[in-house]
């Protein structure tokens, strides 16, 4: 079987993708790039018998002979790197997030359209056992038309903040607004239903003391109330609440389905609950479906070695298969990536406007894209220019240097 030659950018988060390529039947890792040489050394130790080239410079890395690039670098860098890779003739797998400004979104979409290269957004939570089974059932029409849904990605990162921000006050995580890291909660709802979000109302958690002691400047959590093109509504919540919760629920016109709650200790996103009528509006014991089960996974032995409920395996498998021409490959294209991220981006614009509903643009339309071609509004000074937004709606907090020094001390110690 032909193997796709893949280069990975980001040797820390990219470790999962490297592991896939090092063991897969449809892919192989041929190059790894990271600005930190010590991380490259760790990968060399893991794969001493693999003919892998190592780079600290992205431009030089792009000159390596390979079919595709996996972007697992900082979340605010993906779009510029993706554009360069596609223009260099490489397919792109972009780990979260797809872009940080509307200008970057326009440039990314147009690079996909102009080059014809495959772009796959790596929103792995879509491929977790429960949400992915919900997608299959929804497409079969089991619960009818989408009416309401909820997605939760609550992850209290305070214990690991030193490991993921290094005490750097300019790290993207310390400067992301509350609704920025949104696609783990929104993405599965979009992928399950196939619907486009058209408007959003945003909220941010205003109790930020726990964030401040870590060096993060944003609201503690973000929330989006999203209206979809068919009139259905969804609530998405994500951020650093106490404590962790990954959960999805979808209501349709003739049923509902949801994953297990983490605290129930019944399998979390691997466990699914179904309640549905065979015919909309009818109820009797013969036509009622009540079911609780764990979806079968024919690759269970392979996926158990991968993070995020095994979904890291499937995102890469589908990407490689897409490149190889498999019509069954299920990847998230650049337009669907926009549908997953734009609700969070525009939710923050809603927050800054006092919590009013705002329209979510459809960037499939070139005329709509033109309106945002020069929109650089974000919380990253390097990208925003004169359109810099505050990290917190009440004003970006001024955090003492000692906080970051303490976080850096903990990181170095660990």
C-alpha positions in Angstrom: 0.0 0.0 0.0 1.2 3.5 -0.9 2.2 5.6 2.1 1.7 9.4 2.3 4.9 11.1 3.1 4.2 13.5 6.0 6.1 16.2 7.8 5.1 17.4 11.2 5.5 20.9 12.6 5.4 20.9 16.4 7.2 18.1 18.2 5.2 18.4 21.4 1.5 18.3 20.4 2.6 16.7 17.2 3.9 13.7 19.0 0.6 11.9 18.6 0.6 12.6 14.8 4.2 11.4 14.6 3.3 8.2 16.4 0.5 7.6 13.9 2.8 8.1 10.9 5.5 5.9 12.4 3.1 3.0 12.7 0.5 3.5 10.0 -0.1 1.5 6.9 -1.1 4.6 4.9 1.4 7.2 6.1 5.0 7.7 7.1 6.8 10.6 8.9 9.7 11.9 6.9 10.4 15.2 8.6 9.8 17.0 11.9 10.2 20.7 12.6 10.3 22.6 15.9 11.9 25.8 17.1 13.0 23.9 20.3 16.0 21.6 19.5 15.4 19.7 22.8 12.0 18.5 21.6 13.6 17.3 18.3 16.1 15.3 20.3 13.3 13.6 22.2 11.7 12.5 18.9 15.1 11.2 17.7 15.3 9.1 20.8 11.9 7.7 20.2 12.4 6.8 16.5 16.1 6.0 16.1 15.5 3.6 13.2 13.2 5.9 11.1 14.8 7.9 8.3 13.4 11.2 9.6 14.9 14.7 8.8 14.8 17.3 11.6 14.5 21.0 11.2 14.3 24.1 13.4 13.4 26.4 10.4 10.0 26.1 8.8 11.0 27.5 5.4 13.8 25.0 5.1 11.5 22.2 6.3 9.1 23.1 3.5 11.8 22.2 1.0 11.8 18.6 2.1 10.3 16.0 -0.2 6.9 15.2 1.2 3.3 15.1 0.3 1.7 16.8 3.3 2.3 18.9 6.4 0.8 18.5 9.8 0.6 21.7 11.7 0.7 21.1 15.5 2.4 24.4 16.4 1.0 27.3 18.4 -2.8 27.7 17.8 -2.4 31.3 16.6 0.1 30.4 13.9 -1.8 27.9 11.8 -3.2 29.9 9.0 0.0 31.6 7.8 1.9 28.3 8.0 -1.0 26.5 6.1 -1.0 29.1 3.3 2.8 28.7 2.8 2.6 24.9 2.9 -0.2 24.8 0.3 1.6 27.2 -2.0 4.6 25.0 -1.7 2.5 22.1 -3.0 1.8 20.3 0.3 -1.5 19.1 1.6 -2.3 20.4 5.1 -3.6 19.0 8.3 -4.2 21.8 10.7 -4.6 21.1 14.4 -6.7 23.5 16.3 -7.2 26.4 15.6 -7.6 27.3 11.9 -6.9 31.1 12.1 -7.0 34.0 14.5 -8.2 36.9 12.3 -10.7 37.3 9.5 -7.9 38.4 7.2 -6.2 35.1 7.8 -9.5 33.3 7.2 -9.8 34.9 3.8 -6.2 34.2 2.8 -6.6 30.6 4.0 -9.7 29.9 2.0 -8.3 31.5 -1.1 -5.1 29.5 -0.8 -7.2 26.3 -0.7 -9.2 27.3 -3.7 -6.3 28.5 -5.7 -3.9 25.6 -5.1 -6.4 22.8 -5.0 -4.5 21.2 -2.2 -6.3 19.2 0.5 -6.9 21.1 3.7 -8.1 19.1 6.7 -9.0 20.7 10.0 -8.0 18.4 12.9 -10.9 18.9 15.3 -10.4 15.5 17.0 -13.4 15.7 19.3 -15.6 15.2 16.2 -14.1 11.7 15.9 -14.6 10.6 19.5 -16.8 7.4 19.7 -20.0 9.1 20.9 -20.0 12.2 18.8 -19.0 10.3 15.7 -21.8 7.7 16.2 -24.2 10.6 16.7 -23.1 11.9 13.3 -23.9 8.6 11.7 -27.3 8.3 13.4 -28.2 11.9 12.5 -27.4 11.4 8.9 -29.6 8.3 8.9 -32.5 10.5 10.1 -33.0 8.7 13.4 -33.9 11.7 15.5 -35.2 13.9 12.7 -34.3 17.5 12.2 -32.0 19.3 14.6 -33.8 21.6 17.0 -31.4 22.0 20.0 -27.9 20.9 21.1 -25.3 21.4 23.7 -21.6 20.9 23.6 -19.2 21.1 26.6 -15.4 21.2 26.7 -14.6 22.2 30.3 -10.9 21.8 31.0 -9.3 23.3 34.1 -5.7 23.7 32.8 -4.4 25.4 35.9 -2.4 22.3 37.1 -0.7 22.1 33.7 -0.4 25.8 32.9 3.4 25.9 33.5 3.9 23.0 31.0 1.8 24.7 28.3 2.7 28.4 28.6 6.3 28.2 30.1 5.8 31.4 32.1 5.8 33.4 28.9 3.5 36.5 29.2 3.2 36.7 25.4 2.1 33.1 25.0 -1.1 32.8 23.0 -2.8 31.0 25.8 -2.2 33.9 28.1 -3.7 36.3 25.6 -6.6 34.4 24.1 -10.1 35.8 24.7 -12.7 33.6 26.5 -14.5 32.3 23.4 -11.4 31.7 21.3 -10.7 28.0 22.0 -14.2 27.0 21.0 -14.1 24.2 18.4 -13.9 21.3 20.9 -17.4 22.2 22.0 -18.9 23.6 18.8 -17.1 21.3 16.3 -18.9 18.1 17.0 -22.3 19.8 16.8 -21.5 21.2 13.4 -20.1 17.9 12.2 -23.0 15.9 13.5 -25.7 18.0 11.9 -23.9 19.4 8.8 -25.6 22.8 9.5 -24.1 26.2 9.1 -24.2 28.6 12.1 -25.7 32.0 11.1 -25.8 34.1 14.3 -24.4 34.0 17.9 -24.7 35.7 21.2 -21.5 35.5 23.3 -20.8 35.4 27.1 -17.6 35.4 29.1 -17.0 34.3 32.7 -16.3 37.4 34.7 -14.8 35.7 37.7 -11.1 35.6 36.6 -9.1 35.3 39.8 -8.0 31.7 39.0 -6.9 32.8 35.6 -4.9 35.8 36.9 -2.8 33.7 39.2 -1.7 31.6 36.3 -1.0 34.6 34.1 -4.0 34.2 31.8 -5.8 37.5 31.1 -9.2 36.4 29.8 -12.5 35.5 31.3 -12.6 32.1 33.0 -14.8 30.5 30.4 -16.6 31.3 27.2 -20.2 30.5 26.1 -21.9 30.8 22.7 -25.6 30.6 22.0 -25.7 29.8 18.3 -28.5 29.8 15.8 -28.1 27.5 12.8 -29.4 27.9 9.3 -32.5 25.7 9.9 -33.5 27.7 13.0 -32.1 25.2 15.5 -30.2 26.5 18.5 -27.1 25.3 20.4 -25.3 26.2 23.6 -21.5 25.8 23.6 -19.4 26.2 26.8 -15.7 25.8 27.2 -12.9 27.0 29.5 -11.5 26.6 32.9 -14.5 25.8 35.2 -14.2 23.3 38.0 -13.6 20.6 36.9 -13.4 18.8 33.5 -16.4 17.9 31.4 -16.7 16.7 27.8 -20.3 16.1 26.9 -22.6 16.4 23.9 -26.4 16.4 23.5 -28.5 16.7 20.4 -32.3 17.1 20.2 -34.2 16.4 17.0 -37.8 16.6 15.9 -38.3 12.9 16.8 -35.7 12.1 19.4 -32.5 12.9 21.2 -29.1 11.5 21.8 -26.3 12.3 24.2 -23.0 11.0 25.6 -22.5 10.0 29.2 -21.4 12.6 31.7 -17.8 12.2 32.9 -18.8 12.1 36.6 -21.1 9.2 35.9 -18.0 7.0 35.2 -19.9 5.0 32.6 -17.6 5.5 29.6 -17.8 9.3 29.0 -17.8 10.1 25.3 -17.5 6.4 24.5 -21.1 5.8 25.9 -24.2 6.9 24.0 -27.8 7.2 25.0 -30.6 7.2 22.4 -34.3 8.1 22.8 -36.3 8.3 19.6 -39.6 7.8 18.0 -39.9 5.9 14.7 -42.4 8.5 13.5 -42.3 12.2 14.4 -45.1 13.2 16.8 -46.2 9.6 17.6 -45.5 7.7 20.8 -46.3 4.2 21.8 -44.3 1.3 23.2 -43.8 -0.3 19.9 -42.2 2.6 18.1 -40.2 4.0 21.0 -36.4 3.4 20.9 -34.5 3.5 24.1 -30.9 2.4 23.9 -27.7 2.9 25.8 -24.5 1.4 24.3 -20.9 1.9 23.4 -20.3 2.1 19.6 -18.2 -0.6 18.2 -14.6 0.4 17.2 -13.0 -2.1 14.8 -9.7 -0.3 15.5 -9.9 -0.4 19.3 -6.5 -2.0 19.8 -4.9 0.7 17.6 -6.8 3.7 18.9 -6.3 3.0 22.6 -2.7 4.2 22.3 -3.9 7.6 21.1 -5.2 10.6 23.1 -8.6 12.2 23.1 -10.6 9.0 23.2 -8.6 7.5 20.3 -9.7 10.3 18.0 -6.2 11.4 17.2 -5.9 8.1 15.3 -8.9 8.8 13.2 -8.2 12.4 12.3 -4.9 11.2 10.8 -6.3 8.1 9.2 -9.0 10.1 7.3 -6.4 12.7 6.3 -4.1 10.2 4.7 -7.0 8.3 3.1 -8.3 11.6 1.6 -4.9 12.2 0.0 -4.9 8.6 -1.3 -8.3 9.2 -2.9 -10.5 7.1 -0.7 -14.1 8.4 -1.2 -15.0 7.3 2.3 -12.5 9.6 3.9 -14.2 12.0 6.2 -12.2 15.2 6.7 -13.2 18.6 7.8 -12.6 21.1 5.0 -11.8 24.7 5.3 -15.4 25.9 5.1 -16.6 23.5 7.8 -13.5 24.7 9.9 -14.9 28.2 9.6 -18.3 27.0 10.7 -16.7 25.6 13.8 -14.5 28.6 14.7 -16.4 31.7 13.6 -19.1 31.3 16.3 -16.4 31.7 19.0 -14.7 34.6 17.2 -18.0 36.5 16.7 -19.2 35.6 20.1 -16.4 37.7 21.5 -17.5 40.5 19.2 -20.9 40.1 20.7 -19.5 40.3 24.2 -17.7 43.5 23.4 -20.9 45.0 22.0 -22.8 44.2 25.3 -24.1 40.7 24.5 -26.2 41.5 21.4 -26.7 38.9 18.6 -24.2 39.2 15.7 -24.3 37.6 12.3 -21.8 34.9 11.4 -20.5 35.5 7.9 -20.5 32.8 5.3 -17.0 32.9 3.9 -17.9 30.5 1.1 -19.2 33.6 -0.7 -16.3 35.7 -2.3 -18.4 38.8 -1.9 -18.7 38.3 1.8 -15.0 37.5 2.1 -14.2 40.8 0.5 -15.8 42.6 3.4 -13.3 41.0 5.8 -10.1 41.1 3.7 -8.4 43.6 5.9 -10.0 42.7 9.2 -7.2 41.9 11.6 -9.1 42.3 14.9 -7.7 39.9 17.5 -5.9 39.9 20.8 -2.4 39.1 19.3 -0.5 42.4 18.9 1.7 41.0 16.2 -1.4 40.2 14.0 -3.9 42.8 15.0 -1.9 46.0 14.3 -4.2 49.0 15.0 -7.2 46.7 15.5 -6.0 45.1 18.8 -8.8 43.9 21.0 -8.7 43.6 24.8 -8.2 40.1 26.1 -11.0 40.7 28.7 -14.1 42.8 27.9 -13.6 45.0 31.0 -10.0 45.7 29.9 -6.9 43.6 29.6 -5.5 42.9 33.1 -2.0 44.1 34.1 -0.5 41.0 35.6 2.7 41.4 37.7 5.9 40.0 36.3 6.3 37.9 39.4 3.4 35.8 38.4 5.1 34.7 35.2 8.4 34.2 37.0 6.7 31.8 39.4 5.0 29.9 36.5 8.4 29.7 34.7 10.0 28.4 37.9 7.4 25.6 38.1 7.9 24.7 34.5 11.7 24.5 34.7 11.4 22.5 37.9 9.1 20.0 36.3 
